[in-house]
Amino acid sequence: LERELVSAAKRGDETAFARLIEAEAPRVYRAVLAVVRSPQDAQEVIQDASVRAWRQLHSLRDEGRFPAWYRQIAVRVAIDTAGRKKHRVREIELDPDAFDARDGVAKPDPSTGWDERLAVLEALSNLPADDRAILGLRYGADLEVPDVAATLGIPLGTAKSRLHRALSRLAAAMEVDDGDR
Amino acid sequence: MATDDPRLRPSEAKAATALRQAIQQLSTTRPVQLDVGTWVSTVPVAAPTWRRRTRLPVGLGVALAVVLAVGAVLVAQPGWIAAPWPASPRTHFDNGQFLFDYPSRWHDLSQGSGSIVLGDGTWCSGRPSSGCTSEEIDIANGRIVVRIWQQTGTAPAYCASPVPTGPTVQKYTEDSLHATQPTTRWEIRQPGYEFGMDGNVWIEAVTASESELAGAQSLVDSFRWDRDYCASPSDAPALPGRPGHYDDGSFSFDYPPEWSVISGPFYEGLASRTDAVIGTGVWHSGCRVVDNGGDCTGDTVDVSGGRVVVKILTMGGPAPDCAASEQPNATLGPNPVYQSTDGDAHTWEIAQPGGGLSWPNNVIVEAWTGDDAALSQAGALVASFRWAAGTQAWNACPSPTPLAHYDSDGISFDYPSTWDVISGYEHWGIHGPSILFAVGTGTVDSGCVVEPASGMFEGGVSCDSEATGRATGDQIVVYWYEGAHLFNPDPLPWTTPGPGMTTIDGHTAIEFGTPNSIRWRIGSVDYIEADWGPDAVDAEAQVRALVASLQSRYWPGSS
């Protein structure tokens, strides 16, 4: 079905393309969140990546690779976005009040791990964007490591070692040690 | 946790869990808003029908594609053009950038979308809470919907030289627009700009009514720009950093402060990003958005009279081919570079630290000049180039590791020279495993111990049935062992290729993988096994390279 949707989208079928994106975007959004650490920026990345994917869809020869191809575009856009915005003073929405009800979304309950969530986001800011990307793909998008490797276009062994290094850096940045359970 | 994750320390497992939960919470609290139909509704995809319908001169086709491409961007960027509608609709509009008049029977249809939409038909943006799931336009009974937007993000703007003359408006009709409703579009270029550039304004009228279309034409005729940007040098694009020193946080370089900033950042297709175009000459981008996304035909420059144009761009593209990377052929300042020259065009590629040439995120400096002094200035720019502290290449290929050669007891293979030979042939009889070789940085235990006589036990050798490799941290070990025959005489279906079947030195093997180990069963009790710790870098590739190079005069089952 996915191949049929890609074929239809290549012929200009916007509905087919929308179905492809709707199926993949929520997962990719979670990966992108780890990279850009801001829902607003992540939203823009998804939008930008989707428009790029639509424009470049003709270049996708293996129609079965759409998810990995789309993820790759989104991750690259995210890394680029993160690089361009890394000197922002306000990189992440550390203030819980920033998550207001503008979009009809309830403010998160601080009693449900809010501090820990902020700690994770703060720790992420100390990692290179590449680390955030591989962590986002693995633990945000919940991709298996082979899919992470395919998305990044790197060998499986390299993906594993890079994932491990990134996780080690995250743990160090969060200042948790092996006895801190 | 998936089984193919690296083995995690408690701290890493906790970090992974916290990260997963944080992202899950964040994405639940602020879910992605999908509005794909609106994003792509006017962006062309390379459909054959589109190409067949396009019978336009090249320039017109390009401009048409630009407007189509821009539509989605603008629709998706609320607030790009402020729409200062008065409480009571009037016939005059002025937002400080441009002004026009429109028939007073038209209404504001913009719904706070950020676009300028007016007419007597109905328009629904398709945005969340708009009441429709995709953009809808109703022009039944001779009504009209007019949308007005400003081009951005597709073709970089520059003040053309010489100043363009001739028409300032181009009109496109429904025959060329691939539209499902009767549509007419106009592009109105800014003073000093060419058609197709960012900053130009597009007006689209959707109507089947001749009289309403005449109203749209009157709007176009009344359109005026509030100011001439090209007449104001201060409106030149700004670069990050300060005059004479570029710094975007990723890299920096110095350039003669008297040089002009010709263009700021923009994308050239999916692959590359131009960060800056500076110099004293005239430059026109060779890239335009066309019906299949992007088309670059080579930039146009005028560097006559000793002038110079320097373009700095960041490469995109696929992951690098580690085996095919070229080497720098020059050093400018502290920077190893690959430099090449083609006539008056000079190019320097600067690789990211830890990366190779042709890798994504490398920086290319292109200079066009026929003047030696200007060329020296461009070279000085390259020499002053610095990556931001901590920059590392995106896809670091493993550094080639010097190899050592093992050749003993009829078995030979190559292995990293940093490894040790842990064991040669070690035989403990048929009650215990035999180790044919073991190399690496960890240890291998045959499981055999010499036990002294005790009580009724006469003493002797006590063995496990299999050898065991041990590798922690960044350690690795590769070994071939033969299990105790009496414990595991298990014939194998060697003649039946199937999942997990592979060959080593031309012989059939069955491969078993776990997160930090690979085991090949090569006979009823013979195994080649590799184990590595969670910190071992590129362990799997090193193991596979060793096994690929392995040759043996002995092979289980062979005579």
Interface residues (C-beta under 8 A of the other chain):
Chain A: A9 K10 R11 G12 E14 T15 F17 A18 I21 E22 A25 P26 Y29 R30 L33 A34 P39 A42 Q43 I46 Q47 S50 V51 R52 W54 R55 Q56 L57 H58 S59 I73 R76 I79 D80 G83 R84 K86 H87 F99 D103 V105 A106 P108 T112 G113 E116 R117 A119 V120 L121 A123 L124 P128 D130 L135 G136 R138 Y139 G140 D142 E144 V145 P146 L152 G153 I154 P155 L156 G157 T158 K160 S161 L163 H164 L167 S168 L170 A171 M174 V176 D177 D178 G179 D180 R181
Chain B: A2 D4 D5 P6 L8 R9 P10 S11 E12 K14 A15 A16 A18 L19 R20 Q21 A22 I23 Q24 Q25 L26 S27 T29 R30 P31 V32 Q33 L34 D35 V36 G37 W39 V40 S41 V43 P44 V45 A46 A47 P48 T49 W50 A69 A72 V73 A76 D248 G249 S250 L270 R273 V289 N292 G293 G294 G316 P318 A319 P360 G390 Q392 W394 N395 P398 P515 P534 D535 A536 V537 D538 A539 E540 A541
